[in-house]
Amino acid sequence: MFYREAGQFKTSYKADQAIFSITQDRFIVGLFLVVAFGVVPFLINDYWANAILIQFLVYAMAALGLNILTGYCGQVSLGTGGFMAVGAYASYKLVTSFPELNFILIILLSGGITAAVGMVFGLPSLRIKGFYLAVATLAAQFFLVWLFNKVGWFFNYSPTGMIVSPPREMFGYLITGAEAQPGARYLFCLSFVTIFALAAKNITRGRIGRSWMAIRDMDIAAELIGIRPLEAKLSAFAVSSFYIGIAGALYFNVWLGTAEPTEAFDINQSFFVLFIVIIGGLGSILGSFLGAAFMVLAPIGIKNLMVGVLGFDVSVAKHVELMMIGTLIILFLIVEPHGMARLWQILKEKLRRWPFPY
């Protein structure tokens, strides 16, 4: 009843092609952004920043990148953790080698370096696809982690092999380092995710996005109608890796502050981001956020229930948490294989017709 489109007339192509063409959608998104930018920074504390919000934003950014590659272009990748490591180590080398360089530019350059690396490892997609491409990207994952672990130049020959983000300021507020305020770190990540989510939505709605989806649906037919597989696939790898590289730079600098490749960027990271995309919905920008929220909040809720309410030991609760998360993922994929974005779409259709029968 309150989600009806009756009376909302489109009088131009621009209005008809708007991202949020319904007034209710614009109101909901606008209200959400007002709360996220204007209310949450004044209420946030260290726990909410580190355990929930910044973690959610970082993984949402990584999921956006993987969704562009896998959901929109149909190229399976298991190397997300390795590409996040490229972004993290690129930002570390830039921030230590050029201490006066603007930190926003450092994050963007880290994404650009990761995009170049992603294009190199995306070259096999021109000859192979499916399971074989997944194996090739898995090889990239292992190679990149090994490289950052063994070559001392990447971690400035630190005896421990770890990298530590030095304190950096933006607009007079510390963004990185132990003294950084949670509100400033949260706003920095939120700004990046908001801008690049809007950019991803526009890219996927344009010519480049249509070429990706044509390659995904049937690459031979796409080539016959004039789409160049080389351009489409490599552009998908570049844009995807750019997003994932930014996520890796934020993951290292703003969220953790320190990192070690075999622990912070192992194969578990690749599978974690892949689960986010599958649960949220392949080929959906909104699905990247819904999947990230599920994968971040579900373990926290289960752990609090097991330890705080039921009184289980922490080690036992951890094992039960893994079992329950796996079970929830399987059940969810059985109930709705197209992810949480599809459930939201179904709910909107029901709201449009309520209380009338189908």
Secondary structure as the mmCIF struct_conf table of DSSP 4:
data_model
#
loop_
_struct_conf.conf_type_id
_struct_conf.id
_struct_conf.beg_label_comp_id
_struct_conf.beg_label_asym_id
_struct_conf.beg_label_seq_id
_struct_conf.end_label_comp_id
_struct_conf.end_label_asym_id
_struct_conf.end_label_seq_id
TURN_TY1_P TURN_TY1_P1 PHE A 2 TYR A 3
TURN_TY1_P TURN_TY1_P2 ALA A 6 GLY A 7
BEND BEND1 SER A 12 SER A 12
HELX_RH_AL_P HELX_RH_AL_P1 TYR A 13 ASP A 16
TURN_TY1_P TURN_TY1_P3 GLN A 17 GLN A 17
TURN_TY1_P TURN_TY1_P4 ILE A 19 PHE A 20
BEND BEND2 ILE A 22 ILE A 22
HELX_RH_AL_P HELX_RH_AL_P2 THR A 23 GLY A 38
TURN_TY1_P TURN_TY1_P5 VAL A 39 VAL A 39
HELX_RH_AL_P HELX_RH_AL_P3 VAL A 40 LEU A 43
HELX_RH_AL_P HELX_RH_AL_P4 ASP A 46 TYR A 47
HELX_RH_PI_P HELX_RH_PI_P1 TRP A 48 LEU A 53
HELX_RH_AL_P HELX_RH_AL_P5 ILE A 54 LEU A 66
HELX_RH_PI_P HELX_RH_PI_P2 ASN A 67 TYR A 72
BEND BEND3 CYS A 73 CYS A 73
HELX_RH_AL_P HELX_RH_AL_P6 THR A 80 SER A 97
TURN_TY1_P TURN_TY1_P6 PRO A 99 GLU A 100
BEND BEND4 LEU A 101 LEU A 101
HELX_RH_AL_P HELX_RH_AL_P7 PHE A 103 GLY A 122
HELX_RH_3T_P HELX_RH_3T_P1 LEU A 123 LEU A 126
TURN_TY1_P TURN_TY1_P7 ARG A 127 ARG A 127
TURN_TY1_P TURN_TY1_P8 GLY A 130 GLY A 130
HELX_RH_AL_P HELX_RH_AL_P8 PHE A 131 LYS A 150
HELX_RH_3T_P HELX_RH_3T_P2 GLY A 152 PHE A 155
TURN_TY1_P TURN_TY1_P9 ASN A 156 TYR A 157
TURN_TY1_P TURN_TY1_P10 PRO A 159 THR A 160
STRN STRN1 ILE A 163 VAL A 164
HELX_LH_PP_P HELX_LH_PP_P1 SER A 165 PRO A 167
STRN STRN2 GLU A 169 MET A 170
TURN_TY1_P TURN_TY1_P11 PHE A 171 GLY A 172
STRN STRN3 TYR A 173 LEU A 174
BEND BEND5 THR A 176 GLY A 177
TURN_TY1_P TURN_TY1_P12 ALA A 178 GLU A 179
HELX_RH_AL_P HELX_RH_AL_P9 PRO A 182 ARG A 205
BEND BEND6 GLY A 206 GLY A 206
HELX_RH_AL_P HELX_RH_AL_P10 ARG A 207 ASP A 217
HELX_RH_AL_P HELX_RH_AL_P11 ASP A 219 LEU A 224
TURN_TY1_P TURN_TY1_P13 ILE A 225 GLY A 226
HELX_RH_AL_P HELX_RH_AL_P12 PRO A 229 LEU A 250
HELX_RH_PI_P HELX_RH_PI_P3 TYR A 251 LEU A 256
BEND BEND7 GLY A 257 GLY A 257
STRN STRN4 THR A 258 ALA A 259
HELX_RH_AL_P HELX_RH_AL_P13 PRO A 261 ALA A 264
BEND BEND8 PHE A 265 ASP A 266
HELX_RH_AL_P HELX_RH_AL_P14 ILE A 267 GLY A 280
TURN_TY1_P TURN_TY1_P14 LEU A 282 GLY A 283
HELX_RH_AL_P HELX_RH_AL_P15 ILE A 285 ASN A 304
HELX_RH_PI_P HELX_RH_PI_P4 LEU A 305 VAL A 309
BEND BEND9 LEU A 310 LEU A 310
HELX_RH_AL_P HELX_RH_AL_P16 VAL A 314 VAL A 335
TURN_TY1_P TURN_TY1_P15 PRO A 337 HIS A 338
HELX_RH_AL_P HELX_RH_AL_P17 MET A 340 ARG A 353
TURN_TY1_P TURN_TY1_P16 TRP A 354 PRO A 355
BEND BEND10 PHE A 356 PHE A 356
#
